[in-house]
Amino acid sequence: MKFSKIRIVMILLVIVTAVFSGCTDSSPSEPSVTAPHITVAITKTITLNAVTIARQTVTTVEVKVTENPVKVFNGDYHWVEYRKNITQTLLPNPRYQWEYIVKIEHSAGDYKGVPAIHEKITETMDYPEWVGDTLTNTKDGWIIVTDRYFDASTNYILGGTSTETIKGMVKPPTTLPADEKFVRENQPSGEMGIMPFGEMNITLTDKGTESITVPVGTYPHAWKYTGNFHDGTPITLWVAPGIPVPVLYQFPNKYLEGVDPFESYELKGWG
């Protein structure tokens, strides 16, 4: 059988197509994979110097401010007596403490025809003197009596006298001039620092109660008050139930000589 050339070519093309079709069968395509979104946290490390903070203790303190003025002198009395203590340093000497008795008597009167308050103040002290090479004190050897008159309405000093007795010898009296600029209680002054018959016209703060022992007795529940004179000097007072005057009061007195002079008054009696 004779095949035409065209038939032979067509058969060959069919065979080649079949062969290449078997060779080019593609395998199943892999599924598309989407990469997950990854969030990366970047941490920056900073090194600080260690600081230690001390914990503070919180303390709550209740204070009560009294009325102004506060009554620290009450009742019907005509005299009061204190033991007065003074400590001070008079350089180049060491710190020294000395004490004496101060008594104040209060009455109504007049001064040169003017209605006045009469205050008589008696200070009784040891009198220091040298015996050979030894400094000794003569008991009650120095007595100073001051008669002072105040205007009944203004409290200004009208005048008065002061007399000293040393070892039984009376010196001529000294005249006290009038002083229209002096107002009691403005600052520590005079023989007693404050005048027991004049009110403390300053604000005082209640500090609670304390047990106080003074020459006149022991007071387990004395009220403690603190305040300041008008010149800024601090003062502390203790007042006991039934006692018309402070049983104790203390303050630094910058008007005295020496270094850090300090005064303290302890009640001895009243009447």
PyMOL commands that set and color helices and strands:
alter all, ss='L'
color gray80, all
select helices_A, chain A and resi 5-23
alter helices_A, ss='H'
color red, helices_A
select strands_A, chain A and resi 64-65+79-89+95-111+114-131+134-151+157-166+169-170+174-176+204-214+217-228+234-239+248-252+259-270
alter strands_A, ss='S'
color yellow, strands_A
deselect
rebuild
show_as cartoon
